[in-house]
Amino acid sequence: MTSVRKADGQGPVPFVLPGEVPFRDTLAGWEHYRTSRGLFIPAPQLSLAEWRLLSPRRRMLHDLHRAATHANLPVIATPMSAAVEKLLRARIESNALKYKPTTRSGIMVFGGGFQGKTETVCEVCAAFEDFWLDAHLHLPSARPGTRDLHAPVAYIQTPVTAKPKSTCKAILNLYGADHKYMDLPELIRQVAQSLHDHGTKVLVLDDITRLRMHRADDQDVLDLIRAFMSMHVTLILIGVDIPGSGLLQEGRHDPRTGQYVFPPSAYAQQVKVNGLEPTQTERRFDLIELDRFHYSTSEQIAAWAAHLTGVEQHLRLMNAAPGILAGGTMPEYLYRRTDGVVGLLERLLEDGCREAIDTGAEKLTENLLDNVVLRPPDVPERDPAAGEVPVLPPQPTRRGKRGRNTVFDDHGPAAAGETR
């Protein structure tokens, strides 16, 4: 959180100028995410008349703040994400409170690309860590006399070309643990020791569907992952199309519990923590989908409109009337442009709001949004081959030429009294 000094000498302008954002798959990066989420302050809602009263510099800063607001729209809960959150919270808390040395059941969360799986899981895990640290008065549960940090949650991205050794090293890199010159059994024991020493209760493995079950290395990685369940952590796997990926091929569905049951891992015998041999019980996973919005029934249409109503409360356009997203034919138009994928909706609105500010329209219309070319978010670590980048719906024909961005133009001192 930083400040920019006002040019008119009236004090600082509160504003967020983001620096380098650390990745969540390090302890420092996860801590930054957990403690900074929700701290962004959106731009104030000004009318056009109030905006015109500002000095040129303050107009520029306000428009920049609005752009930041639209680039950081909050993650709004959906009926689908609420079901995922409920299961995650119950399983994580229940497993964390277990004293018995039994294998904890895990959860597999799947859905299409950019449907909010990672953000939903990370938010639940961060909220659990807030609760867990507060319950322990922020005192570490790691062994006395060590330099280990208390890390109730460990978030890892599955390596693109995963092998058992590289997967272990990815986990050890999160803790900053030494793993040079270790063979696989030593790496597995070091992972188990690090999870124990840091008091880790939840291990999240994202992008798990990067594993290809026709490769022997990937089959070994899946077997290794099941061994992690012997380490007294709640294992959460996140992927795109888990049912179609082959990850469930060794499992059987238990109709009594609704869980998928896997045989014991061959790697579990190599794990030994504080003299406690892991049990050779079956590994159980709940499988839950975080689906996109659908637009067939009246209930689905109403849910989509309600979501749009929630989103429009966070837009900062000066000519926007209530119902700018949820009124008229706009819900159907937005669904046609995004196919109900919340990540694509966010990108369309972010670019659309910038177009509305740049052109001076200060509102969203179908004609204006037709000029916005929807592209997948630029996330270089996404693997298109694993389905992590969604297929875009057909784009409309552009209806006009995009105007030049004039937000940062310097019109001189005489511009203070100009109209927008």
C-alpha positions as CSV (number, residue, x, y, z in Angstrom):
1,M,0.0,0.0,0.0
2,T,1.6,3.3,-1.1
3,S,0.6,6.9,-1.5
4,V,1.0,9.4,-4.3
5,R,1.5,13.1,-3.3
6,K,-1.3,15.4,-4.6
7,A,-0.1,18.0,-7.0
8,D,-2.4,20.6,-5.4
9,G,-0.7,20.3,-2.0
10,Q,-3.8,18.9,-0.3
11,G,-2.1,15.8,1.1
12,P,-1.5,12.3,-0.2
13,V,-3.8,10.4,-2.5
14,P,-4.3,6.8,-1.1
15,F,-3.5,4.4,-4.0
16,V,-2.1,1.0,-4.6
17,L,0.9,0.8,-6.8
18,P,1.6,-2.9,-7.1
19,G,5.2,-4.0,-7.0
20,E,6.5,-7.4,-7.8
21,V,3.9,-9.9,-6.6
22,P,5.5,-13.1,-5.2
23,F,4.2,-16.5,-6.3
24,R,2.1,-18.4,-3.8
25,D,4.3,-21.6,-4.1
26,T,6.8,-20.1,-1.7
27,L,6.3,-19.5,2.1
28,A,6.9,-15.8,1.6
29,G,4.6,-15.6,-1.4
30,W,1.8,-17.5,0.3
31,E,2.2,-15.3,3.4
32,H,2.0,-12.2,1.2
33,Y,-1.2,-13.5,-0.4
34,R,-2.8,-14.5,2.8
35,T,-2.2,-11.2,4.6
36,S,-2.8,-8.9,1.7
37,R,-6.0,-10.3,0.2
38,G,-8.9,-8.0,0.7
39,L,-6.7,-4.9,1.4
40,F,-7.1,-3.3,-2.0
41,I,-9.1,-0.1,-1.7
42,P,-11.3,0.5,-4.8
43,A,-11.7,4.0,-6.3
44,P,-14.4,6.1,-4.8
45,Q,-17.6,6.4,-6.9
46,L,-17.7,9.9,-8.3
47,S,-20.3,11.5,-10.5
48,L,-19.3,13.2,-13.7
49,A,-19.9,16.6,-12.0
50,E,-17.6,15.7,-9.1
51,W,-14.9,14.4,-11.5
52,R,-15.0,17.7,-13.4
53,L,-14.2,19.6,-10.2
54,L,-10.9,17.8,-9.8
55,S,-7.6,19.2,-11.0
56,P,-6.1,17.6,-14.2
57,R,-3.6,15.6,-12.1
58,R,-6.3,14.4,-9.7
59,R,-8.5,13.4,-12.7
60,M,-5.6,11.4,-14.1
61,L,-5.0,9.7,-10.7
62,H,-8.7,8.9,-10.2
63,D,-8.9,7.4,-13.7
64,L,-5.8,5.3,-12.9
65,H,-7.4,4.2,-9.7
66,R,-10.5,3.2,-11.5
67,A,-8.4,1.2,-14.0
68,A,-6.8,-0.6,-11.0
69,T,-10.3,-1.2,-9.5
70,H,-11.5,-2.9,-12.7
71,A,-8.3,-4.9,-12.9
72,N,-8.8,-6.2,-9.3
73,L,-12.5,-7.0,-9.3
74,P,-13.2,-9.2,-6.2
75,V,-13.9,-12.9,-6.5
76,I,-17.7,-13.1,-6.0
77,A,-19.1,-16.4,-4.7
78,T,-21.3,-18.3,-7.0
79,P,-23.7,-21.2,-6.2
80,M,-21.1,-23.6,-7.6
81,S,-18.2,-22.1,-5.6
82,A,-20.3,-22.1,-2.4
83,A,-20.7,-25.9,-2.6
84,V,-16.9,-26.3,-3.1
85,E,-16.2,-24.0,-0.2
86,K,-18.5,-25.9,2.1
87,L,-16.9,-29.2,1.4
88,L,-13.4,-27.8,1.7
89,R,-14.0,-26.1,5.0
90,A,-15.6,-29.1,6.6
91,R,-12.9,-31.5,5.4
92,I,-9.9,-29.3,6.2
93,E,-11.1,-28.4,9.7
94,S,-12.2,-32.0,10.5
95,N,-8.9,-33.5,9.4
96,A,-6.9,-30.8,11.2
97,L,-8.6,-31.7,14.5
98,K,-7.9,-35.5,14.2
99,Y,-5.5,-37.0,16.8
100,K,-5.7,-40.5,15.4
101,P,-2.8,-41.6,13.1
102,T,-5.2,-42.4,10.3
103,T,-5.0,-41.5,6.7
104,R,-6.9,-38.2,6.0
105,S,-9.4,-38.2,3.2
106,G,-8.5,-35.7,0.4
107,I,-10.5,-33.6,-2.1
108,M,-10.2,-33.3,-5.9
109,V,-11.6,-30.1,-7.4
110,F,-12.0,-29.9,-11.1
111,G,-13.6,-27.7,-13.7
112,G,-12.9,-25.8,-16.9
113,G,-10.0,-23.3,-17.3
114,F,-10.4,-19.9,-15.7
115,Q,-13.5,-20.9,-13.7
116,G,-12.0,-19.8,-10.4
117,K,-10.9,-23.2,-9.0
118,T,-7.5,-22.0,-7.7
119,E,-8.8,-18.8,-6.2
120,T,-11.7,-20.6,-4.5
121,V,-9.4,-23.2,-3.0
122,C,-6.7,-20.6,-2.0
123,E,-9.3,-18.4,-0.3
124,V,-10.7,-21.3,1.8
125,C,-7.2,-22.4,2.7
126,A,-6.1,-18.8,3.6
127,A,-9.2,-18.4,5.8
128,F,-8.4,-21.7,7.5
129,E,-4.8,-20.6,8.2
130,D,-6.1,-17.3,9.7
131,F,-8.4,-19.3,12.0
132,W,-5.7,-21.9,12.8
133,L,-3.0,-19.3,13.7
134,D,-5.5,-17.3,15.8
135,A,-6.5,-20.5,17.7
136,H,-2.9,-21.1,18.5
137,L,-2.2,-17.5,19.3
138,H,0.2,-17.3,16.4
139,L,2.7,-19.5,18.2
140,P,4.5,-22.1,16.0
141,S,3.6,-25.7,16.4
142,A,7.0,-26.8,14.9
143,R,9.5,-28.5,17.1
144,P,11.1,-26.3,19.8
145,G,14.7,-25.3,19.1
146,T,14.4,-25.3,15.4
147,R,14.3,-22.4,12.9
148,D,11.2,-23.8,11.1
149,L,8.3,-21.5,10.3
150,H,4.8,-22.4,11.1
151,A,3.1,-23.0,7.8
152,P,-0.4,-24.6,8.2
153,V,-0.9,-24.4,4.4
154,A,1.5,-25.4,1.6
155,Y,0.5,-24.5,-2.0
156,I,2.4,-26.2,-4.8
157,Q,2.0,-26.1,-8.6
158,T,2.6,-29.4,-10.3
159,P,5.6,-29.3,-12.5
160,V,4.8,-29.3,-16.2
161,T,6.9,-32.4,-16.8
162,A,6.5,-34.0,-13.4
163,K,8.6,-36.8,-12.0
164,P,8.6,-38.1,-8.4
165,K,11.9,-36.3,-7.7
166,S,10.8,-33.0,-9.2
167,T,7.5,-33.1,-7.4
168,C,9.3,-33.7,-4.0
169,K,11.8,-30.9,-4.9
170,A,8.9,-28.5,-5.7
171,I,7.5,-29.1,-2.2
172,L,10.9,-28.8,-0.5
173,N,11.6,-25.6,-2.5
174,L,8.5,-24.0,-0.8
175,Y,10.1,-24.6,2.6
176,G,13.6,-23.7,1.4
177,A,14.7,-27.2,2.5
178,D,18.0,-28.6,1.2
179,H,17.6,-31.5,-1.2
180,K,20.9,-31.7,-3.0
181,Y,22.3,-35.1,-3.8
182,M,19.3,-36.9,-2.3
183,D,17.8,-40.0,-3.8
184,L,14.1,-40.6,-4.0
185,P,13.6,-42.3,-0.7
186,E,15.5,-39.5,1.0
187,L,13.5,-36.9,-0.8
188,I,10.2,-38.5,0.4
189,R,11.4,-38.7,4.0
190,Q,12.6,-35.0,3.8
191,V,9.1,-34.0,2.5
192,A,7.4,-35.8,5.3
193,Q,9.8,-34.2,7.8
194,S,9.3,-30.7,6.4
195,L,5.5,-31.1,6.5
196,H,5.7,-32.2,10.1
197,D,8.3,-29.7,11.2
198,H,6.3,-26.7,9.8
199,G,3.0,-27.9,11.2
200,T,1.5,-28.2,7.8
201,K,-2.2,-29.3,7.8
202,V,-3.1,-28.7,4.2
203,L,-1.1,-29.6,1.0
204,V,-2.5,-28.1,-2.2
205,L,-1.3,-29.5,-5.5
206,D,-2.6,-27.3,-8.4
207,D,-2.7,-28.2,-12.1
208,I,-2.7,-31.9,-11.3
209,T,-4.1,-32.8,-14.7
210,R,-0.7,-31.9,-16.2
211,L,0.0,-35.5,-15.4
212,R,-0.4,-37.8,-18.4
213,M,-1.3,-41.3,-17.2
214,H,0.3,-43.0,-20.3
215,R,3.7,-41.9,-19.0
216,A,5.3,-44.1,-16.4
217,D,6.8,-41.1,-14.6
218,D,3.4,-39.5,-14.2
219,Q,1.9,-42.7,-12.9
220,D,4.7,-42.8,-10.3
221,V,4.0,-39.2,-9.4
222,L,0.3,-40.0,-8.8
223,D,1.3,-42.9,-6.6
224,L,3.7,-40.6,-4.7
225,I,0.9,-38.1,-4.2
226,R,-1.2,-40.7,-2.6
227,A,1.7,-41.4,-0.2
228,F,1.5,-37.8,1.0
229,M,-1.9,-38.7,2.5
230,S,0.1,-40.7,5.1
231,M,1.8,-37.5,6.3
232,H,-1.3,-36.4,8.3
233,V,-2.2,-33.6,5.9
234,T,-5.4,-32.8,3.9
235,L,-4.4,-33.3,0.3
236,I,-6.3,-31.1,-2.2
237,L,-5.8,-31.7,-5.9
238,I,-6.9,-29.1,-8.4
239,G,-7.2,-29.9,-12.1
240,V,-9.2,-29.2,-15.3
241,D,-10.9,-32.5,-16.3
242,I,-10.0,-34.9,-13.6
243,P,-12.6,-37.5,-14.6
244,G,-11.3,-37.6,-18.2
245,S,-7.6,-37.3,-17.4
246,G,-7.1,-40.9,-16.2
247,L,-6.3,-39.9,-12.7
248,L,-9.2,-41.9,-11.4
249,Q,-8.4,-45.1,-13.4
250,E,-6.9,-46.9,-10.4
251,G,-9.8,-45.9,-8.1
252,R,-13.2,-47.3,-7.6
253,H,-16.3,-45.3,-6.7
254,D,-17.9,-46.1,-3.3
255,P,-21.6,-45.5,-3.7
256,R,-22.1,-45.4,0.1
257,T,-19.8,-42.5,0.7
258,G,-19.7,-41.0,-2.8
259,Q,-15.9,-41.0,-2.6
260,Y,-13.3,-42.5,-4.9
261,V,-11.2,-45.2,-3.2
262,F,-7.6,-45.8,-4.2
263,P,-5.3,-48.7,-3.2
264,P,-2.4,-47.9,-0.8
265,S,0.6,-46.2,-2.3
266,A,3.8,-48.2,-2.9
267,Y,5.7,-45.1,-1.7
268,A,4.0,-45.0,1.7
269,Q,6.4,-47.6,3.1
270,Q,9.3,-45.2,2.4
271,V,7.7,-42.6,4.7
272,K,8.6,-42.6,8.4
273,V,8.0,-39.6,10.7
274,N,9.1,-39.7,14.3
275,G,9.0,-43.5,14.4
276,L,5.4,-43.7,13.2
277,E,4.9,-46.1,10.4
278,P,2.1,-45.0,8.1
279,T,-1.0,-47.2,7.8
280,Q,-1.5,-49.1,4.6
281,T,-5.2,-48.2,4.4
282,E,-7.0,-47.1,1.2
283,R,-6.8,-43.5,0.1
284,R,-10.1,-41.7,-0.3
285,F,-11.0,-38.6,-2.2
286,D,-14.1,-36.6,-2.6
287,L,-14.5,-35.4,-6.2
288,I,-16.3,-32.1,-6.7
289,E,-16.8,-29.9,-9.8
290,L,-16.6,-26.1,-9.9
291,D,-18.7,-25.6,-12.9
292,R,-19.4,-22.6,-15.1
293,F,-22.7,-20.8,-15.2
294,H,-25.4,-22.3,-17.4
295,Y,-28.2,-20.4,-19.2
296,S,-31.0,-22.9,-19.9
297,T,-33.5,-22.9,-17.1
298,S,-35.1,-20.0,-15.3
299,E,-33.1,-20.8,-12.1
300,Q,-29.8,-20.8,-14.1
301,I,-30.7,-17.5,-15.8
302,A,-31.6,-16.0,-12.4
303,A,-28.3,-17.1,-10.9
304,W,-26.4,-15.5,-13.8
305,A,-28.3,-12.3,-13.4
306,A,-27.7,-12.2,-9.7
307,H,-24.0,-12.7,-10.2
308,L,-23.9,-9.8,-12.7
309,T,-25.8,-7.6,-10.2
310,G,-23.1,-8.4,-7.7
311,V,-20.3,-7.6,-10.1
312,E,-21.8,-4.3,-11.3
313,Q,-21.6,-2.9,-7.8
314,H,-17.8,-2.8,-8.1
315,L,-17.6,-1.0,-11.5
316,R,-16.6,2.7,-11.4
317,L,-18.2,4.2,-14.5
318,M,-19.7,7.7,-14.2
319,N,-22.6,7.2,-16.6
320,A,-23.5,3.7,-15.5
321,A,-27.0,3.2,-14.2
322,P,-28.2,0.4,-12.0
323,G,-28.7,-2.7,-14.1
324,I,-25.9,-1.9,-16.5
325,L,-25.0,-5.6,-16.5
326,A,-28.1,-7.4,-15.3
327,G,-30.7,-5.4,-17.1
328,G,-32.3,-5.7,-20.6
329,T,-30.5,-8.0,-23.0
330,M,-27.1,-7.6,-21.4
331,P,-27.1,-10.8,-19.4
332,E,-27.8,-12.9,-22.5
333,Y,-25.1,-10.9,-24.4
334,L,-22.5,-11.4,-21.7
335,Y,-23.3,-15.0,-21.5
336,R,-22.9,-15.4,-25.2
337,R,-19.5,-13.6,-25.1
338,T,-18.1,-15.6,-22.1
339,D,-20.0,-18.9,-22.1
340,G,-20.6,-18.4,-18.4
341,V,-16.9,-18.6,-17.4
342,V,-16.3,-16.1,-14.6
343,G,-12.6,-15.6,-15.6
344,L,-13.6,-14.6,-19.1
345,L,-16.3,-12.4,-17.8
346,E,-13.8,-10.6,-15.6
347,R,-11.4,-10.0,-18.5
348,L,-14.3,-8.8,-20.8
349,L,-15.4,-6.3,-18.2
350,E,-11.9,-5.1,-17.4
351,D,-11.2,-4.3,-21.0
352,G,-14.7,-3.0,-21.6
353,C,-14.4,-0.6,-18.7
354,R,-11.1,0.7,-20.0
355,E,-12.7,1.2,-23.4
356,A,-15.6,3.1,-21.8
357,I,-13.2,5.4,-19.9
358,D,-10.9,6.0,-22.9
359,T,-13.8,6.9,-25.2
360,G,-15.6,9.0,-22.6
361,A,-18.7,6.8,-22.9
362,E,-18.5,5.9,-19.2
363,K,-20.9,3.1,-19.5
364,L,-21.0,-0.4,-21.0
365,T,-23.2,-1.2,-24.0
366,E,-23.3,-4.1,-26.3
367,N,-22.0,-1.9,-29.2
368,L,-19.0,-0.8,-27.0
369,L,-18.2,-4.4,-25.9
370,D,-18.4,-5.5,-29.5
371,N,-15.2,-3.5,-30.0
372,V,-13.4,-5.5,-27.2
373,V,-11.5,-8.5,-28.5
374,L,-11.7,-11.1,-25.8
375,R,-8.4,-12.9,-25.3
376,P,-7.5,-15.5,-22.7
377,P,-5.7,-13.9,-19.7
378,D,-2.0,-13.7,-20.3
379,V,-0.8,-16.3,-17.8
380,P,2.4,-17.8,-19.2
381,E,2.5,-20.7,-16.8
382,R,-0.8,-22.1,-18.0
383,D,-0.6,-25.3,-20.1
384,P,-3.0,-25.2,-23.0
385,A,-2.4,-28.9,-23.6
386,A,-3.8,-29.7,-20.1
387,G,-7.0,-27.7,-20.8
388,E,-5.9,-24.8,-18.5
389,V,-6.7,-22.2,-21.2
390,P,-10.4,-22.1,-22.1
391,V,-11.7,-22.2,-25.7
392,L,-13.2,-18.8,-26.4
393,P,-16.7,-18.4,-27.7
394,P,-17.1,-16.8,-31.2
395,Q,-16.2,-13.1,-31.1
396,P,-18.6,-10.5,-32.6
397,T,-17.7,-8.4,-35.6
398,R,-16.1,-5.2,-34.4
399,R,-18.5,-2.2,-35.1
400,G,-16.0,0.7,-35.1
401,K,-12.5,1.8,-34.6
402,R,-11.1,2.0,-31.1
403,G,-10.3,5.6,-30.1
404,R,-6.9,6.7,-28.9
405,N,-6.2,6.6,-25.1
406,T,-6.3,10.2,-23.9
407,V,-6.3,9.5,-20.1
408,F,-2.6,10.6,-19.7
409,D,-2.6,13.5,-22.1
410,D,-1.3,16.8,-20.6
411,H,-3.6,19.6,-21.8
412,G,-1.8,22.3,-19.8
413,P,-3.0,24.6,-17.0
414,A,-6.0,25.9,-19.1
415,A,-7.4,22.4,-19.0
416,A,-8.6,22.7,-15.4
417,G,-12.0,24.0,-16.5
418,E,-12.6,21.8,-19.5
419,T,-15.5,19.3,-19.7
420,R,-15.2,15.6,-20.4
